[in-house]
Amino acid sequence: MKKIGLLFSLAAGLWLGGMVAWAAADAPVLIRGVDVYPVTGPAIKGVSVLLENGKIADIGAKVAAPKGARIVDGKGLCVYPGLIDSATQLGLSEIEAIRESVDTGELGEFMPQLRALAAVNPGSEHFPVVRVNGVTTAMTFPAGGGGGGRGAAARQVISGQAALIHTDGWTWEQMAVLPSAAVAVQFPSLGGRGGRGGNPDFAELLGEAGAAGTYAQTLRTYQEDLAKLTDFFDQARRYQKAKAASAPGLVRDLKYEALIPVFEGKTPLAISVSTPKTIHDAIAFADKQNVKVVLLQPREIGSAAAELKAKNIPVILGKVLALPHGEDDPYDQAFTLPLECYKAGVKFAFGTFENEFVRDLPYQAATAVAFGLPREEALKAITINPAEIWGVSDQAGSIEKGKLADLVVTTGDILEIQTQVKHVFIKGQDVDLTNKQTRLYEKYLARP
């Protein structure tokens, strides 16, 4: 009995200790004397920011610390909104070359019912690495939307539902910001479905046509692919009408049900495109289906710019730190595309379209600044713009009272590579900034 009592006391002590630690973690935080860069307004110098119950409770020169609040000295530091990467496969793919660590898709051409969120691995080593550079939120895509995929998954036309997630959490439920943020579509093109979220250009088309058949055959394949996609949407609409009418004998179909929020305007299609021609075709498809779209990773917008602006269609740009796609393309093709979008009045955000270099998100934006994009617009493209594009601007993307306390505390301009990140807060929690790289650094620094 004494042993049982001792074990019970020990267990109770551990439980109470855990509760105390949990309560301490949830304690209010007051960051004093910082310069705040809210993004949606001018900088506010030398103020305090109060974080309480996971949200920004107050901002001002004279903010009193609640009882039990943790005080963070912010003198000489800057506070920015948490950064948002609009296209990754975080949590779904660990090591691309190891098939067992990649969970980005399933067999089948049309799989809109698949939810990327349910496959997210919160223990992925990629999450701590991206947090250390201030990325607090990311869109994670199934194969075909956020950066390709391997095997049969790469051939999917509709690969599933992308999720907007925080980069910290014990479970995928805790990480979820928007469980079904978009339905990923790899739009047909004359060049086939291409590689990482894009499509081959016309030069590649000529090479493919010469090796595999005539241009007429390639065109016929494109038309057949587009007809199959249109037919799938038409069937889903008929299913929607039958369900609304409570048609007798209707058999539930999860694939068609997954498109109902798209038809109702609640969820956009995230369509991978490449060239102005593909952009035009994707917009024509969206108009015919009367659905909202976000276009992913165009290499150029060219003649489609006016149409994008007129229809208020946003785009997610790929890596700025990238080589030109074709041998005759300008060397600065990727560097100047953000400026081209800005001048055309097209709303855009940045996505890295991979996992390995999500940490470079602020430097992708900074490179665009070096090639003419106003700094304020570059910062918006990794904060408030993606929040607006994905429909969470009431929660994230800027520093305002009542929004989620997703904040980054730095030693200077967040777009500058020499700037150090001192704190990252996600829903008011000061998250751990150690990761695989820092552990290895400490290990070998202490080598005898």
Secondary structure, 3 states (H helix, E strand, C coil): CHHHHHHHHHHHHHHHHHHHHHHHHCCCEEEEEEEECCCCCCCEEEEEEEEECCEEEEEECCCCCCCCCEEEECCCCEEEECEEEEEECCCCECCCCCHHHECCCCCCCECCCCEHHHHCCCCCCHHHHHHCCCEEEEEECCCCCCCCCCHHHHHCCEEEEEEEEECCCCCHHHHEEEEEEEEEEECCCCCCCCCCCCCCCHHHHHHHHHHHCCHHHHHHHHHHHHHHHHHHHHHHHHHHHHHHCCCCCCCCCHHHHCCHHHHCCCCCEEEECCCHHHHHHHHHHHHHHCCCEEEECCCCCHHHHHHHHHCCCCEEECCCCCCCCCCCCCCCHHHHHHHHHHHHCCCEEECCCCCCCHHHHHHHHHHHHHCCCCHHHHHHCCCHHHHHHCCCCCCCCCCCCCCECCEEEECCCCCCCCCCEEEEEECCEECCCCCHHHHHHHHHHCCC
